[in-house]
Amino acid sequence: MTYSFERLEYAQLLELLSRNAQTPMGVERFADLRPITSRPELDRALAAVSETIVLNEEKQVSWSFSGLRDPTDAVAILKIKNATLEPTLLLEVTRVCNQAIFARSVVHPEKEFVPVIWSIVEVIPPQLLSTLDRINKRLLPSGEIDDSASPELASIRREIASQRARLTKSLESVMRNAGDAIQDQIVTQRNDRFVIPVKADFRGKVGGVAHGFSSSGATVFVEPLDAIEANNELQNLKGKEEREVARILFELTESLREQLPAIEAAVEAVSELDFIKAKVEFARKFRAIVPEISESGRLDLLEARHPLLQANIEQPAAGSKVESREIVPSSFTLTGHKPVMIISGANAGGKTVVLKTAGLLSLMAISGLPVPAKVATIPFYRSVLADIGDHQSLSANLSTFSSHMSNIAGMMQECVSPSLVLLDEAGTGTDPEEGSALGVAIVDHFRRVCGSQVIASTHYRGLKIYAANDPGVVNASVEFDEKTLQPTYKLLLGLAGASSGIQIASRFGIKPEVIEHARENLEISAQEAETYLRKLSDETKQAEDLRIALEEEREAVAMKYAGLEVEAVKKEKVRQKEFEKTLAETVESFDRQSKAFLAGLEDKALKNKLEKERSARKAELNRSVLSKVQNPRSSVGNVTSQAETRPVAGVPLDPDSIAIGSSVITTFGNIGTVEKLDKETAEVLVGGMRLRQKLADLQAVAPQAETRPVGRVSNQLSKPIDSPDVPAELNLIGKTTAEADYELDRFIDEAYMASLPRVRIIHGFGTGALKNFVHHFLKNHDLVERFAFASPDQGGNGATIAEIKL
């Protein structure tokens, strides 16, 4: 597999990416990164980036390795038997391992959603934490061994402090007795021994061992004879301390050596997680996405941006004269039927940028990196080859043309399908006629013989004609504004572009008389071709502007009509509310008069009988009211009306005959339309509510069913006008049987008064006592027709469906 890393500036890209890494290991990963040759490995690398984005944005889970150092040297020492780590190296290892264990702990709760990330940290054994805790307790953040690391060390250090205090006190006494012979009343140290500063002129007045002079020679540092034994004892204690510290360091090193596989796994996990996090950070800064690797060989880039150009334009370096501005993206598609794109147009218009963008983004995708684009579908290329730029060499005796030909010849030898070939100014550097013919032949060779996808830029008319006449070639150009004589850098698909060389030369300051002379020498046919291409470009731009204007006008009209519909719906709702209010007042009047009549009766038996009759008549009145409400006659209401089927009876339905759009009767007695099918279940739209039902539980609308248009009404119309919102479901979980008795009795009465045909009682599974009580209650209730366990999708044996007598 071969890739043109240098010409596509792959190394510069990796350096840009590595700026987001927090550890030396992460930076090293980017330095070593190359396109991945294994498809499963590539899929895993891209999945890791996707999962990390999900963790960061949706789960608010993240990790940071700022300040960590590379523990490679420490790990190497651990592999050497009986070698001891210095305190600083011990700290480096423990810090890396602590961060790895932390990352494992935050990923663990989300492991089902991020299997790739979890596989990276899963290998770190949690038992490693106890070893790290033991080291952290004995080792201070500064690298010093804590006094509590061992009882022996604590005892030695107490003796050292005591001996130092006694020695200091003794030396201070000597200085007081010496009087004027002392330079400064300060006890100091020389050669790791406590001494006093004596004036050089009074050297003989203080007996002892001299340990040197000051830089001026005016002071001599003397260890008095009385202090020699005390200094010797102090040195002896310090020797004991050093030996104990060495023993503790060896013990700590051995504890890490026992965990060497776990430490190596932790270091590897931190390196990998930092590497992945840097990719995600790059994606955030550059608005990049995780690309899709195409199985069909389709190259599809929408609003693609060159990351290095984007970094320079949108995020200029400090002190740079480049102004921060938006980059112009490119969009194009290459397929098996159209594998070639020829780009023409003005010089400095962005043709080479398109080539480099396609090449670099392809390398990024097959390297497991996010790419700066809105949509990116990229084949699993085995070769990405480019001939871009002028590589003439005096030392190699290569001219511009010969360097191009030498490079292209090598590309033909190295090309392995599937491949992407990028040719900048194909055939340039020689006679235009020969160069044009050679350019067509080279492009066609890569296309037909190598099976490559080819993107080539050109100024040659022959290549433009080749692109226009061959249905397998996409013709494209970079836009040039004739008014300002400035390129817009937009990639236009479907038409060739004029080179506009004379206009650009004028823009760069070539004298007017030279420009005019050039126009006079330009062949008539070339002038006509250039004029035609410019005219075609202008007409295409006008058509695009017209399309945009028409699209805006269409949206404006759609918004206007949507506003009218909303207004009509509002008026209909107001009318419905007024109508409901009137009906509610009528029902309330009936209820009030009937209650007043019953209140005057003295015969209890007659009163109870009439009360039941009143309730039945009221329910009948409610049903009649609902029927009237559900048939709005207002012309305004018809804005939102739709035809619904009111069945007289339902007939069993063969599940195989159900299709999307079928009208069916649900287990609740409602009529609805099938919107989705999924094996043995269907999603049914009933009014504004969607239900999931088993196919076997659905019934077809009987042939003799009558149909009539029914207005779309609000949810309150499924209940009596004069009653408050009555729920069709009662949750008894957590209730005692005494509490359930009251709740259930009230619920059944309210359902009956509201004319609800069916209700659901949720009692849960538990010990079964609440379920048995509910069934016993329903079995003996006068208003319950029948009852049974709910279907599995509505609670199964944890709920009961009861049908109310109406």
C-alpha positions in Angstrom: 0.0 0.0 0.0 1.4 3.4 -1.0 0.4 6.9 0.0 1.7 10.3 -1.0 2.3 11.6 2.6 4.7 14.4 1.7 2.6 15.9 -1.1 -0.5 15.8 1.0 1.2 17.3 4.1 0.3 14.3 6.3 3.1 15.0 8.7 1.9 18.6 9.3 -1.6 17.2 9.9 -0.3 14.8 12.6 1.6 17.7 14.2 -1.6 19.7 14.3 -3.5 16.8 15.9 -0.8 16.1 18.4 -1.3 19.6 19.9 -4.4 18.2 21.5 -2.6 15.3 23.3 -1.9 15.8 27.0 0.8 13.2 27.5 4.1 12.4 25.8 2.7 9.0 25.0 -0.2 10.5 23.1 2.1 12.8 21.1 4.2 9.8 20.2 1.1 7.9 19.0 0.4 10.7 16.5 4.0 10.7 15.3 3.7 7.0 14.5 0.2 7.1 13.0 -0.2 5.7 9.5 -3.2 4.5 7.5 -4.7 1.4 9.0 -4.5 -1.7 6.7 -7.0 -3.9 8.6 -10.7 -3.1 8.1 -11.7 -4.4 11.6 -9.0 -2.4 13.2 -10.1 0.7 11.3 -13.7 0.2 12.3 -12.6 -0.1 16.0 -10.5 3.1 15.8 -13.5 5.1 14.4 -15.9 3.5 16.9 -13.6 4.6 19.8 -13.9 8.2 18.6 -17.7 7.9 18.2 -18.1 6.4 21.7 -15.9 9.0 23.3 -18.0 11.8 21.7 -21.1 10.1 23.2 -19.5 9.9 26.6 -18.5 13.5 26.6 -21.6 15.1 25.1 -24.5 12.8 26.2 -23.2 11.1 29.4 -20.9 14.0 30.6 -18.1 11.5 31.2 -14.6 12.5 30.5 -11.0 12.1 31.5 -7.9 14.3 31.7 -4.2 13.3 31.8 -2.7 16.8 32.1 0.7 16.8 33.8 1.5 13.2 33.4 5.0 12.2 32.3 6.1 9.2 30.2 6.7 6.3 32.6 8.6 4.2 30.0 11.9 4.5 31.9 10.3 3.5 35.2 8.7 0.5 33.6 12.0 -0.6 32.0 13.6 -0.5 35.5 10.8 -2.6 36.9 11.7 -5.3 34.4 15.3 -5.4 35.9 15.5 -7.8 38.9 16.4 -6.2 42.2 16.6 -2.7 40.6 15.2 0.1 42.8 13.1 3.1 41.5 13.9 6.6 42.5 11.1 8.4 44.4 10.3 10.6 41.3 10.0 7.5 39.1 7.7 5.9 41.7 5.5 9.0 41.6 5.3 8.9 37.8 4.2 5.3 37.8 1.6 5.8 40.5 0.2 8.9 38.9 -0.3 7.2 35.5 -1.9 4.1 37.2 -4.2 6.3 39.3 -5.4 8.1 36.3 -6.0 4.8 34.4 -8.0 3.4 37.3 -10.1 6.6 37.5 -10.8 6.3 33.8 -11.9 2.7 34.3 -14.2 3.8 37.1 -16.0 6.5 35.1 -16.4 4.3 32.0 -17.6 1.2 33.9 -21.2 2.5 34.4 -21.5 3.2 30.7 -19.8 0.1 29.4 -22.8 -1.2 27.6 -22.9 1.9 25.4 -19.1 2.1 24.8 -17.8 -1.5 24.3 -14.6 -0.4 22.5 -13.6 2.2 25.2 -14.5 -0.4 27.9 -12.3 -3.0 26.3 -9.3 -0.6 26.6 -9.7 -0.1 30.4 -11.3 -3.4 31.3 -7.9 -5.1 31.4 -6.7 -2.8 34.3 -7.3 -4.9 37.5 -8.9 -2.9 40.3 -6.6 -4.7 42.8 -3.8 -2.4 41.6 -5.4 0.4 43.6 -4.4 -1.2 46.9 -0.7 -1.2 45.9 -1.0 2.4 44.8 -2.6 3.4 48.0 0.2 1.8 50.0 2.8 3.7 48.0 0.9 7.0 48.2 0.8 6.7 52.0 4.6 6.3 52.3 5.6 8.7 49.5 5.0 12.4 49.8 4.1 14.5 46.6 7.5 16.1 46.8 9.2 12.6 46.4 10.3 12.4 50.0 9.6 9.3 52.1 7.1 10.0 54.8 8.2 9.6 58.5 5.3 7.1 59.0 6.7 4.8 56.2 8.1 2.6 58.9 8.5 2.7 62.7 12.3 2.5 62.3 12.4 5.5 60.0 10.2 7.5 62.4 12.5 6.6 65.3 15.7 7.5 63.4 14.3 10.9 62.3 13.3 11.7 65.9 16.8 11.0 67.0 18.3 13.1 64.2 16.1 16.0 65.2 17.1 15.6 68.9 20.8 15.4 68.1 20.6 18.4 65.7 19.0 20.4 68.5 21.6 19.5 71.1 24.5 20.2 68.7 23.0 23.6 67.7 22.6 24.5 71.4 26.2 23.5 72.1 27.6 25.6 69.2 25.5 28.6 70.2 27.2 28.4 73.7 30.6 28.3 72.1 29.8 31.4 70.0 28.7 33.3 73.1 31.9 32.4 75.0 34.1 33.4 72.0 32.9 37.0 72.0 34.3 39.2 69.3 35.9 36.3 67.5 32.6 35.3 65.9 31.7 36.9 62.6 27.9 36.2 62.8 25.9 34.6 65.6 24.6 31.9 63.2 25.2 28.1 63.2 25.8 26.9 59.6 26.9 23.8 57.8 30.0 23.0 55.7 30.8 19.5 54.3 27.5 18.3 55.9 28.9 19.1 59.4 27.7 21.9 61.7 30.2 24.7 62.1 30.4 28.3 63.4 31.7 31.4 61.5 35.0 32.8 63.0 36.8 35.9 62.0 40.0 35.0 60.2 42.0 37.3 62.5 40.8 35.4 65.5 41.3 31.9 64.1 43.5 30.8 67.0 41.0 31.9 69.7 38.5 29.1 68.8 40.0 25.6 68.8 38.7 23.1 66.3 38.8 21.8 62.7 38.6 24.4 59.9 36.2 23.5 57.0 37.0 26.3 54.6 36.8 30.1 54.2 34.2 32.5 52.9 34.6 33.9 49.3 36.1 37.1 50.8 38.5 35.2 53.0 37.3 37.2 56.1 35.5 34.3 57.7 36.7 30.8 58.5 34.2 28.0 59.3 35.3 26.1 62.3 34.0 22.9 63.8 34.8 23.2 67.6 36.5 20.3 69.3 33.5 19.8 71.6 31.2 19.4 68.5 33.2 16.8 66.7 31.8 13.8 68.5 28.2 15.2 68.3 28.7 15.8 64.5 30.0 12.2 64.1 26.9 10.8 65.9 24.6 12.9 63.6 26.3 11.6 60.5 25.9 8.0 61.9 22.2 8.6 62.3 21.9 10.1 58.8 23.6 6.9 57.5 20.9 4.8 59.2 18.2 7.0 57.7 19.6 6.5 54.2 19.7 2.8 54.6 16.2 2.7 55.9 14.9 4.9 53.1 16.7 2.6 50.5 15.0 -0.4 52.1 11.6 1.2 51.9 12.1 2.3 48.3 13.2 -1.3 47.4 10.1 -2.6 49.1 7.8 -0.2 47.3 9.5 -1.0 44.0 9.1 -4.8 44.6 5.3 -4.2 45.3 5.1 -2.5 41.9 7.2 -5.2 40.2 4.7 -7.8 41.3 2.0 -5.7 39.5 4.1 -5.2 36.3 1.5 -6.6 33.8 -1.2 -4.4 35.4 1.1 -1.4 35.3 1.9 -2.0 31.6 -1.9 -2.3 30.9 -2.5 1.0 32.7 0.2 2.8 30.8 -1.2 1.4 27.5 -4.7 2.4 28.4 -3.7 6.0 29.3 -1.8 6.3 26.0 -4.7 5.0 24.0 -7.3 7.1 25.9 -5.2 10.3 25.5 -4.8 9.5 21.8 -8.5 9.1 21.3 -9.4 12.2 23.4 -7.0 14.2 21.3 -8.9 13.1 18.2 -12.2 14.1 19.8 -10.8 17.5 20.8 -9.7 18.0 17.2 -13.2 17.1 16.0 -14.7 19.7 18.4 -12.4 22.5 17.4 -12.6 21.8 13.6 -16.3 20.8 13.5 -15.2 17.4 12.2 -17.3 14.2 12.1 -16.5 10.5 12.2 -16.4 9.3 8.6 -18.3 6.4 7.2 -16.1 3.8 5.4 -17.9 3.0 2.2 -18.4 -0.6 1.1 -19.5 0.4 -2.5 -16.4 2.5 -3.3 -18.4 5.8 -3.1 -16.5 9.0 -2.2 -19.0 11.5 -0.9 -17.8 14.8 0.8 -20.2 17.5 1.8 -18.8 20.8 2.9 -15.3 19.4 3.3 -12.6 21.6 4.6 -8.8 21.3 4.5 -7.7 21.1 8.2 -4.4 22.9 7.7 -6.0 25.7 5.7 -8.8 25.9 8.2 -6.2 26.2 11.0 -4.4 29.0 9.2 -7.6 30.9 8.2 -9.9 30.4 11.1 -7.3 30.2 13.9 -4.3 32.3 12.7 -1.2 32.0 14.8 -0.3 34.8 17.2 1.5 37.6 15.4 0.3 36.4 12.0 -1.0 39.0 9.5 -3.7 36.6 8.3 -7.2 37.7 9.3 -9.5 35.2 10.9 -12.3 34.3 8.4 -14.5 31.4 7.3 -13.1 28.8 5.0 -15.1 28.0 1.7 -16.0 24.3 1.8 -16.1 21.9 -1.1 -18.7 19.3 -1.9 -18.6 16.5 -4.5 -19.3 12.8 -5.1 -17.4 10.1 -7.0 -19.0 6.7 -7.6 -18.3 3.5 -9.5 -20.3 4.9 -12.5 -18.6 8.4 -12.2 -15.1 7.8 -10.9 -13.4 10.8 -12.4 -13.7 14.5 -11.8 -12.0 17.1 -14.0 -11.7 20.6 -12.3 -11.0 23.6 -14.5 -11.2 27.4 -13.9 -9.2 30.4 -12.9 -5.7 30.3 -11.6 -5.5 30.7 -7.8 -9.2 29.7 -7.7 -8.8 26.8 -5.4 -8.4 23.8 -7.7 -5.3 22.5 -5.9 -7.0 23.0 -2.5 -9.9 20.7 -3.7 -7.3 18.0 -4.7 -5.4 18.3 -1.4 -8.6 18.3 0.6 -9.9 15.1 -1.0 -6.5 13.4 -0.6 -5.8 14.5 3.0 -9.4 13.7 4.2 -9.1 10.3 2.6 -5.9 9.6 4.5 -7.5 10.9 7.7 -10.5 8.6 7.3 -8.4 5.4 6.7 -6.1 6.4 9.6 -9.1 6.4 12.0 -9.4 10.2 12.4 -12.4 12.4 12.3 -12.6 14.6 9.1 -13.7 18.3 8.9 -16.9 17.9 6.8 -20.6 17.8 7.2 -20.9 14.4 5.5 -18.0 12.1 4.8 -18.3 8.7 3.1 -14.9 7.4 2.1 -13.8 4.1 0.5 -11.2 1.9 2.3 -8.4 3.0 -0.1 -5.3 0.9 -0.4 -3.5 3.7 -2.3 -3.8 7.5 -2.2 -1.4 8.9 -4.7 -0.9 12.6 -5.7 1.1 14.5 -8.2 0.8 18.0 -6.9 3.3 20.9 -7.1 6.5 21.6 -9.0 9.2 19.1 -8.0 11.9 20.1 -10.6 15.4 19.4 -9.4 18.6 20.8 -10.9 20.8 18.2 -9.1 18.7 15.4 -10.5 18.5 17.0 -14.0 14.7 17.1 -13.8 12.6 19.9 -15.4 9.1 20.7 -14.3 7.6 18.4 -17.0 10.1 15.6 -16.5 9.6 15.7 -12.7 5.8 15.4 -13.2 6.2 12.5 -15.7 8.7 10.7 -13.4 6.3 11.0 -10.4 3.3 9.8 -12.5 5.2 6.9 -13.8 6.0 5.8 -10.3 2.3 6.2 -9.3 1.3 3.9 -12.2 3.7 1.2 -10.8 2.5 1.7 -7.2 -1.2 2.0 -7.7 -3.2 -0.7 -5.9 -7.0 -0.7 -6.2 -9.2 0.7 -4.6 -7.2 3.9 -5.0 -7.6 7.7 -5.2 -5.3 9.5 -7.7 -4.9 13.2 -7.6 -3.3 15.0 -10.6 -2.6 18.7 -10.4 -2.4 20.3 -13.9 -2.2 16.9 -15.7 0.1 17.1 -18.7 1.4 20.6 -17.9 4.9 21.8 -18.7 5.0 21.0 -22.4 3.3 21.9 -25.7 -0.5 22.5 -25.0 -1.7 20.1 -27.7 0.6 17.3 -26.6 0.1 18.0 -22.9 -3.7 17.9 -23.4 -3.6 14.6 -25.2 -1.1 13.2 -22.6 -3.3 14.4 -19.8 -6.4 12.6 -21.2 -4.4 9.4 -21.7 -3.0 9.5 -18.1 -6.4 10.1 -16.5 -8.0 7.4 -18.6 -5.2 4.9 -17.7 -5.7 5.4 -14.0 -9.4 5.1 -14.5 -9.6 2.0 -16.7 -6.4 0.1 -16.1 -5.8 0.8 -12.4 -9.5 1.1 -11.5 -8.8 4.3 -9.6 -11.0 7.2 -8.7 -9.3 10.3 -10.2 -9.5 14.0 -9.5 -7.5 16.1 -11.9 -7.2 19.9 -12.4 -6.5 21.4 -15.8 -6.4 24.4 -18.0 -6.3 22.3 -21.2 -9.3 22.4 -23.5 -8.8 18.7 -24.4 -9.4 17.6 -20.8 -12.4 19.8 -20.5 -13.9 18.3 -23.7 -13.1 14.8 -22.4 -15.0 15.6 -19.2 -18.0 17.0 -21.1 -18.3 14.1 -23.6 -17.7 11.1 -21.2 -20.7 10.2 -19.0 -18.4 8.6 -16.5 -16.6 11.9 -15.8 -17.8 14.7 -13.6 -17.1 18.2 -15.0 -16.3 20.8 -12.4 -14.9 24.3 -12.1 -13.9 26.8 -9.5 -16.0 30.0 -9.6 -14.5 33.3 -10.6 -16.2 36.7 -10.2 -15.8 38.6 -13.4 -16.9 41.9 -11.8 -14.3 41.9 -9.0 -11.8 39.7 -10.9 -11.5 37.7 -7.7 -12.0 33.9 -7.2 -14.8 32.9 -4.9 -13.2 29.5 -4.2 -16.6 27.7 -4.7 -16.6 24.4 -6.5 -19.3 24.2 -9.2 -20.3 20.8 -10.5 -21.6 20.2 -14.0 -19.7 22.7 -16.1 -16.1 23.6 -17.1 -14.6 26.9 -16.2 -12.6 29.5 -18.1 -9.0 29.9 -17.0 -9.3 33.7 -17.0 -5.5 34.0 -17.1 -5.5 37.4 -18.7 -7.9 38.9 -16.2 -5.9 37.4 -13.3 -2.7 38.8 -14.8 -4.3 42.2 -14.9 -5.3 41.8 -11.2 -1.7 41.1 -10.2 -0.5 44.3 -11.8 0.6 43.5 -15.4 0.6 46.7 -17.4 -2.6 47.4 -19.3 -0.8 47.6 -22.7 0.6 44.1 -22.1 -2.9 42.8 -21.3 -4.4 44.4 -24.4 -1.6 43.0 -26.6 -2.3 39.5 -25.1 -6.0 39.8 -26.0 -5.2 40.7 -29.6 -2.9 37.7 -29.9 -5.4 35.3 -28.5 -6.9 33.0 -31.2 -10.5 33.7 -32.2 -11.5 30.1 -31.4 -9.9 30.4 -27.9 -11.7 33.7 -27.3 -15.0 32.2 -28.4 -14.4 29.2 -26.1 -13.5 31.4 -23.1 -16.5 33.7 -23.8 -18.8 30.7 -24.0 -17.5 29.2 -20.8 -17.9 32.5 -19.0 -21.4 32.9 -20.4 -22.3 29.4 -19.3 -20.9 30.1 -15.8 -23.0 33.3 -15.6 -26.2 31.6 -16.7 -25.6 28.8 -14.2 -25.1 31.3 -11.4 -28.3 33.1 -12.4 -30.2 29.8 -12.5 -28.9 29.0 -9.0 -29.8 32.5 -7.7 -33.3 32.0 -9.2 -33.6 28.6 -7.6 -32.7 30.1 -4.2 -35.2 32.9 -4.7 -38.0 30.5 -5.7 -37.2 28.3 -2.7 -37.4 31.3 -0.3 -40.7 32.4 -1.9 -42.1 28.8 -1.6 -41.1 28.8 2.1 -42.8 32.2 2.6 -46.0 31.0 1.0 -45.9 27.7 3.0 -45.5 29.8 6.2 -48.4 32.0 5.2 -50.8 29.1 4.7 -49.5 27.4 7.8 -50.4 30.6 9.7 -53.9 30.6 8.2 -54.4 27.0 9.2 -53.2 27.7 12.8 -55.7 30.6 13.0 -58.5 28.4 11.7 -57.7 25.7 14.3 -57.7 28.4 17.1 -61.2 29.5 16.0 -62.4 26.0 15.9 -61.1 25.4 19.4 -62.9 28.5 20.7 -66.2 27.3 19.0 -65.8 23.8 20.5 -65.2 25.2 24.0 -68.3 27.3 23.8 -70.3 24.4 22.6 -68.9 22.2 25.3 -69.7 24.8 27.9 -73.3 24.9 26.8 -73.6 21.1 26.9 -72.0 21.0 30.3 -74.5 23.4 31.6 -77.4 21.3 30.2 -76.0 18.1 31.8 -75.4 19.9 35.1 -78.9 21.2 35.1 -80.3 17.7 34.6 -78.1 16.4 37.3 -79.0 19.1 39.7 -82.8 18.7 39.1 -82.7 15.0 39.4 -80.7 15.1 42.7 -83.2 17.7 44.1 -86.0 15.4 43.1 -84.4 12.3 44.8 -83.6 14.3 47.9 -87.3 14.8 48.5 -88.1 11.1 48.5 -88.4 9.3 51.8 -88.7 5.7 50.5 -85.0 4.5 50.6 -85.6 1.5 48.3 -87.3 3.7 45.7 -84.6 6.4 46.2 -81.8 3.8 45.5 -83.6 2.5 42.5 -84.1 6.0 41.0 -80.5 6.9 41.8 -79.3 4.0 39.7 -81.7 5.0 37.0 -80.5 8.6 37.2 -76.9 7.4 36.8 -77.8 5.3 33.8 -79.7 8.1 32.1 -76.9 10.5 32.8 -74.4 8.1 31.2 -76.7 7.8 28.2 -76.9 11.6 28.0 -73.1 11.8 28.1 -72.8 9.3 25.2 -75.4 11.3 23.2 -73.5 14.5 24.0 -70.2 13.0 22.8 -71.8 11.9 19.6 -72.9 15.5 19.0 -69.6 17.0 19.9 -67.7 14.6 17.6 -69.7 15.8 14.6 -68.8 19.5 14.2 -70.8 21.2 11.5 -68.7 24.3 11.3 -67.0 24.9 8.0 -64.0 26.2 9.8 -63.8 22.9 11.7 -63.4 21.0 8.4 -59.9 22.5 8.1 -58.7 19.8 10.4 -61.3 17.2 9.9 -60.5 13.7 8.8 -62.5 10.6 7.9 -62.7 8.0 10.7 -64.6 4.7 10.6 -67.2 4.1 13.4 -67.6 0.4 13.4 -70.9 -1.3 14.2 -68.9 -4.5 14.8 -65.4 -5.9 14.5 -64.4 -9.1 12.7 -61.3 -11.2 13.3 -58.3 -10.1 11.2 -55.6 -12.3 9.6 -52.3 -10.9 10.8 -50.8 -11.4 7.4 -53.4 -9.1 5.8 -52.5 -6.1 8.0 -50.6 -3.4 6.1 -49.5 0.1 6.9 -52.6 2.3 6.5 -55.1 -0.4 7.5 -58.1 0.6 9.7 -58.3 -1.6 12.8 -60.1 -1.9 16.1 -57.8 -2.0 19.2 -58.3 -4.0 22.3 -59.7 -0.8 23.9 -62.5 -0.6 21.4 -60.9 2.4 19.6 -60.6 2.6 15.9 -57.2 3.6 14.5 -54.8 3.4 11.6 -51.7 1.2 11.4 -48.6 3.3 11.1 -45.8 0.8 11.7 -45.4 -3.0 11.6 -42.8 -4.9 13.6 -43.0 -8.7 13.4 -45.9 -9.6 15.7 -46.8 -6.1 16.8 -48.2 -2.9 15.2 -48.1 0.7 16.1 -51.7 2.1 15.8 -52.6 5.8 15.7 -55.8 6.5 17.6 -56.6 10.2 17.5 -53.4 11.9 18.7 -52.2 8.9 20.7 -50.1 5.9 19.5 -50.6 2.4 20.9 -48.6 -0.8 20.4 -50.8 -3.8 19.9 -50.3 -7.4 19.1 -51.4 -8.2 15.5 -53.5 -11.1 16.8 -55.5 -8.8 19.1 -56.5 -6.4 16.3 -59.9 -6.6 14.6 -60.8 -5.3 11.1 -63.6 -2.9 10.6 -66.7 -4.9 9.7 -68.0 -4.4 6.1 -71.4 -3.2 7.3 -69.7 -0.5 9.4 -71.0 3.0 8.7 -68.5 5.8 8.0 -68.8 9.4 8.4 -66.4 12.4 8.6 -65.5 13.2 12.1 -63.6 16.3 13.2 -60.4 16.0 15.1 -61.3 16.8 18.7 -59.4 17.3 21.9 -58.7 14.5 24.4 -61.4 15.8 26.8 -64.1 14.7 24.4 -63.5 11.1 25.2 -65.1 11.9 28.7 -68.4 13.3 29.8 -68.7 17.1 29.3 -69.7 17.8 32.9 -67.1 15.5 34.6 -63.5 16.3 35.5 -60.8 14.4 33.7 -61.3 10.7 34.6 -58.3 8.5 34.2 -58.6 5.1 32.5 -55.9 3.6 34.7 -55.4 3.0 38.5 -52.1 2.2 40.1 -52.4 0.3 43.3 -48.8 -0.7 43.8 -47.7 0.0 47.4 -51.3 0.1 48.7 -52.7 -2.1 51.4 -55.9 -4.1 50.7 -57.9 -1.6 52.8 -56.6 1.3 50.9 -57.1 -0.5 47.6 -60.7 -1.3 48.5 -61.6 2.4 48.8 -59.5 3.5 45.8 -60.9 0.7 43.5 -64.5 1.3 44.5 -64.2 5.0 43.8 -62.4 4.4 40.5 -65.0 1.9 39.1 -67.8 4.3 40.0 -66.1 7.3 38.3 -65.3 5.1 35.2 -69.0 4.1 35.0 -70.1 7.7 35.3 -67.6 8.8 32.7 -68.8 6.0 30.3 -65.4 4.5 30.0 -65.7 1.1 28.3 -62.5 -0.3 29.7 -60.1 0.5 32.5 -56.7 -0.9 33.6 -55.8 -1.6 37.2 -52.1 -2.0 38.0 -51.5 -4.2 41.0 -48.0 -5.6 40.2 -46.7 -9.1 40.9 -45.4 -9.1 44.5 -46.8 -11.9 46.7 -50.1 -12.0 44.8 -52.2 -10.8 47.7 -53.1 -7.5 46.0 -53.8 -9.2 42.7 -56.1 -11.7 44.3 -57.9 -9.0 46.2 -58.5 -6.9 43.0 -59.9 -10.0 41.1 -62.2 -10.9 44.0 -63.4 -7.2 44.2 -64.1 -7.1 40.4 -65.8 -10.4 40.4 -68.4 -9.2 42.9 -68.9 -5.7 41.6 -72.2 -4.9 39.8 -70.7 -2.4 37.3 -68.0 -4.8 36.0 -68.9 -6.9 33.0 -65.8 -9.0 32.8 -62.0 -8.8 33.6 -58.7 -10.5 32.6 -55.0 -10.0 32.8 -53.5 -7.4 30.5 -51.6 -8.3 27.4 -47.8 -8.6 27.8 -47.2 -5.2 26.1 -49.7 -3.6 28.6 -48.3 -5.1 31.8 -49.1 -8.8 31.6 -50.0 -10.4 34.9 -49.0 -7.3 36.7 -52.2 -5.5 35.5 -55.8 -6.3 35.0 -58.2 -5.0 32.2 -61.8 -4.6 33.4 -64.8 -3.9 31.1 -67.4 -1.6 32.5 -71.2 -2.3 32.1 -72.7 0.6 30.1 
